[in-house]
Amino acid sequence: MTTLQTEVLVVGGGGTGAGIAWDAALRGYDVILVDRADLAEGTSGRFHGLLHSGGRYVVKDPIAARECVEENAIVRSIASAAIEDTGGLFVTTPDDDPAYGDQFLAGCAEAGLPTEEIDVAQALRREPRLNPGITRAFTVADASVDVWQLVWALANGAATRGARILPYHRCVELHREGDAVTGARLHDERTGETVEVQAAFTINAGGAWAHEIAEMAGIEGVSVVPGKGIMIAMNHRLVNTVVNRCTIPADGDIIVPIRTVSVIGTTDIRSEHPDDLPVTQEEVDAMLADGERLVPGFRNQRAMRVWAGVRPLFDDKKAGAGGSTRDVSRGTALLDHGERDGVGGFITITGGKLTTYRLMAEEAVDAMVEQLGHDRPCTTKTTALPGSEDGAYMSPGTRLRARDRHLKTEQLICECELIERSTLEAGMRARGSQNLDDIRRSLRLGMGPCQGGFCIPRATGILHSLDRLTAAEANTSMRSFLEERWKGVYPILYGDQLRQARLDDWIFQGVLDVEHLPGGPDRDVAATTAREAS
Ligand SMILES: Cc1cc2nc3c(=O)[nH]c(=O)nc-3n(C[C@H](O)[C@H](O)[C@H](O)COP(=O)(O)OP(=O)(O)OC[C@H]3O[C@@H](n4cnc5c(N)ncnc54)[C@H](O)[C@@H]3O)c2cc1C
């Protein structure tokens, strides 16, 4: 058993927890950040990818809208390397009430969101695939976010200031001494080891799981309503601007271009538990139909992958049991458990949006600083994250331009995402992980149309040679990657993606005989793939 001591323990390594770690480390605190899985494997890694301008909320939730307006500008300036400046359009489709556009304009003015109504012809020139039947179009400052880049920049920035970042460390118990939380017991999910943390202060950034973490301190009634949403990634960029329907927020009303793909989303359905997020055929069909309203022919395009995330909507009692989760505020819930429950050294922060991660972190750390009686102001508004010092936005063409330079000298490992061997090896060394899914999140390995069919056998071999994994360990890593990918592919198996799945199946089953490779339990991935795909 290992025992660690720290000033601040942050439980939950999504955007909020990583933001808190960075903020607290910048203020000079000694920090430990833990997550039960990889960083951003909770909701932050399963979101829609939009840095909200605030436009979505201007009519229904002006407070959330104002927060987004301010944070959008700040996050662009401090985390530019994780942001693509796509811009955004709100368009009135033939199914939308043109009068809503006037409410939208009034809401934008009130929230301080710069917008401009442009000619429909101009909007169609900018986005030629848009529904030619749109009747109004407004520009806003939406953008897309590479969340893994953002969260790891926050974590790495904190680490350079001494923070210890512990992914795959599940908090299984919070320690109480009298009326204060004094630390936690962690379970190392990879080694099985128990790690004790003694902490002067603990911050619960568990998102949709925040109630479970609060309960470990004996605190009841932290009610987070899990609002499930599905998203579908199409295999290329159908639009280059974030396109929103100009209407009261509804299902399937936004398409976000991000990196090499475009993502349509989302839905909002009350779910039983944040870990239980099945995707149904009906949801997929409805989402593809929603896509048709914005981009005619959408359902004939190649859908590559579907996934679900769960919103951490703090229940402020506006939403009754069984009611719609859209009626719950997108605002942040900051719970000072000293005031609320008589339990000191412990706060919970949940709700909000990825776009407001920085503000949430500032509010949480401010509350801690006040309780501790310190005077350490927040500096995250003006401190650029590592890699964003030059203020340059990420660009979808960067990898292609780099590839052109190395065409004859560098092996290409992942054709879809243009990942060269040296980049992959450097990424593998930097993560020090045997898990190909961790590498996927860092580099987008296997995230393109082939969903790992071509690159994963190569990457497995490279991981094997670099980390000196045994053959069995390398096989286990590959199988576990395939299992994860399969979850997002089987609900959308039609057309070209079905053909791709059959090809992948031949590669893994026919060529590699993955079912019978040594390593771990015989999980029969390929057999399941073959059965369900045929
Ligand atoms: C479908 C959908 C689409 C969305 N789209 C957008 C969007 O486009 N733009 C936007 O701004 N926002 C969006 N959001 C909202 C946004 O994604 C979330 O508000 C945000 O990511 C929450 O971040 P978080 O860090 O608070 O929670 P999470 O990212 O969920 O982090 C909580 C972490 O706690 C960890 N954890 C849980 N239990 C334990 C434990 N016992 N021990 C250790 N760790 C634990 C989890 O593994 C998880 O990583 C969307 C949400 C959904 C569901």
The ligand as an SDF file (V2000), in Angstrom:
LIG
                    3D

 53 58  0  0  0  0  0  0  0  0999 V2000
  -24.3250   14.4270  -25.1510 C   0  0  0  0  0  0  0  0  0  0  0  0
  -23.6140   15.6060  -24.5740 C   0  0  0  0  0  0  0  0  0  0  0  0
  -23.1390   16.6060  -25.3940 C   0  0  0  0  0  0  0  0  0  0  0  0
  -22.5030   17.7080  -24.8340 C   0  0  0  0  0  0  0  0  0  0  0  0
  -22.0060   18.6540  -25.6750 N   0  0  0  0  0  0  0  0  0  0  0  0
  -21.3830   19.7280  -25.1570 C   0  0  0  0  0  0  0  0  0  0  0  0
  -20.8060   20.6750  -26.0280 C   0  0  0  0  0  0  0  0  0  0  0  0
  -20.8330   20.5310  -27.2370 O   0  0  0  0  0  0  0  0  0  0  0  0
  -20.1960   21.7400  -25.4690 N   0  0  0  0  0  0  0  0  0  0  0  0
  -20.1200   21.9110  -24.1220 C   0  0  0  0  0  0  0  0  0  0  0  0
  -19.5750   22.9190  -23.6820 O   0  0  0  0  0  0  0  0  0  0  0  0
  -20.6200   20.9990  -23.2710 N   0  0  0  0  0  0  0  0  0  0  0  0
  -21.2440   19.9100  -23.7560 C   0  0  0  0  0  0  0  0  0  0  0  0
  -21.7420   18.9630  -22.9270 N   0  0  0  0  0  0  0  0  0  0  0  0
  -21.5730   19.1230  -21.4900 C   0  0  0  0  0  0  0  0  0  0  0  0
  -20.1480   18.7560  -21.0860 C   0  0  0  0  0  0  0  0  0  0  0  0
  -19.6860   17.6670  -21.8220 O   0  0  0  0  0  0  0  0  0  0  0  0
  -20.0710   18.4160  -19.6070 C   0  0  0  0  0  0  0  0  0  0  0  0
  -20.7310   19.4020  -18.8720 O   0  0  0  0  0  0  0  0  0  0  0  0
  -18.6310   18.3480  -19.1360 C   0  0  0  0  0  0  0  0  0  0  0  0
  -17.8490   17.5470  -19.9940 O   0  0  0  0  0  0  0  0  0  0  0  0
  -18.5820   17.8010  -17.7270 C   0  0  0  0  0  0  0  0  0  0  0  0
  -17.2360   17.7270  -17.3340 O   0  0  0  0  0  0  0  0  0  0  0  0
  -16.8840   17.2160  -15.9060 P   0  0  0  0  0  0  0  0  0  0  0  0
  -15.4190   17.2330  -15.7760 O   0  0  0  0  0  0  0  0  0  0  0  0
  -17.6540   17.9830  -14.8870 O   0  0  0  0  0  0  0  0  0  0  0  0
  -17.4530   15.7270  -15.8690 O   0  0  0  0  0  0  0  0  0  0  0  0
  -16.7620   14.4250  -16.5000 P   0  0  0  0  0  0  0  0  0  0  0  0
  -16.0410   14.7210  -17.7440 O   0  0  0  0  0  0  0  0  0  0  0  0
  -17.8050   13.3730  -16.5490 O   0  0  0  0  0  0  0  0  0  0  0  0
  -15.6830   14.0570  -15.4000 O   0  0  0  0  0  0  0  0  0  0  0  0
  -16.0250   13.3650  -14.2280 C   0  0  0  0  0  0  0  0  0  0  0  0
  -14.9730   12.3190  -14.0400 C   0  0  0  0  0  0  0  0  0  0  0  0
  -15.1490   11.7010  -12.7580 O   0  0  0  0  0  0  0  0  0  0  0  0
  -14.6350   10.4020  -12.8800 C   0  0  0  0  0  0  0  0  0  0  0  0
  -15.0930    9.5880  -11.7610 N   0  0  0  0  0  0  0  0  0  0  0  0
  -16.3440    9.1440  -11.4930 C   0  0  0  0  0  0  0  0  0  0  0  0
  -16.3370    8.4060  -10.3750 N   0  0  0  0  0  0  0  0  0  0  0  0
  -15.0590    8.3860   -9.9210 C   0  0  0  0  0  0  0  0  0  0  0  0
  -14.4270    7.7820   -8.8090 C   0  0  0  0  0  0  0  0  0  0  0  0
  -15.1080    7.0330   -7.9280 N   0  0  0  0  0  0  0  0  0  0  0  0
  -13.0950    7.9530   -8.6400 N   0  0  0  0  0  0  0  0  0  0  0  0
  -12.3710    8.7030   -9.5220 C   0  0  0  0  0  0  0  0  0  0  0  0
  -12.9400    9.2850  -10.5970 N   0  0  0  0  0  0  0  0  0  0  0  0
  -14.2660    9.1400  -10.7940 C   0  0  0  0  0  0  0  0  0  0  0  0
  -15.1750    9.9350  -14.2410 C   0  0  0  0  0  0  0  0  0  0  0  0
  -14.4240    8.8660  -14.7670 O   0  0  0  0  0  0  0  0  0  0  0  0
  -15.0510   11.2060  -15.0690 C   0  0  0  0  0  0  0  0  0  0  0  0
  -13.8810   11.2220  -15.8630 O   0  0  0  0  0  0  0  0  0  0  0  0
  -22.3480   17.8270  -23.4450 C   0  0  0  0  0  0  0  0  0  0  0  0
  -22.7910   16.7980  -22.6330 C   0  0  0  0  0  0  0  0  0  0  0  0
  -23.4150   15.6860  -23.1910 C   0  0  0  0  0  0  0  0  0  0  0  0
  -23.8640   14.5740  -22.3310 C   0  0  0  0  0  0  0  0  0  0  0  0
  1  2  1  0
  2  3  1  0
  2 52  2  0
  3  4  2  0
  4  5  1  0
  4 50  1  0
  5  6  2  0
  6  7  1  0
  6 13  1  0
  7  8  2  0
  7  9  1  0
  9 10  1  0
 10 11  2  0
 10 12  1  0
 12 13  2  0
 13 14  1  0
 14 15  1  0
 14 50  1  0
 15 16  1  0
 16 17  1  0
 16 18  1  0
 18 19  1  0
 18 20  1  0
 20 21  1  0
 20 22  1  0
 22 23  1  0
 23 24  1  0
 24 25  2  0
 24 26  1  0
 24 27  1  0
 27 28  1  0
 28 29  2  0
 28 30  1  0
 28 31  1  0
 31 32  1  0
 32 33  1  0
 33 34  1  0
 33 48  1  0
 34 35  1  0
 35 36  1  0
 35 46  1  0
 36 37  1  0
 36 45  1  0
 37 38  2  0
 38 39  1  0
 39 40  1  0
 39 45  2  0
 40 41  1  0
 40 42  2  0
 42 43  1  0
 43 44  2  0
 44 45  1  0
 46 47  1  0
 46 48  1  0
 48 49  1  0
 50 51  2  0
 51 52  1  0
 52 53  1  0
M  END
$$$$
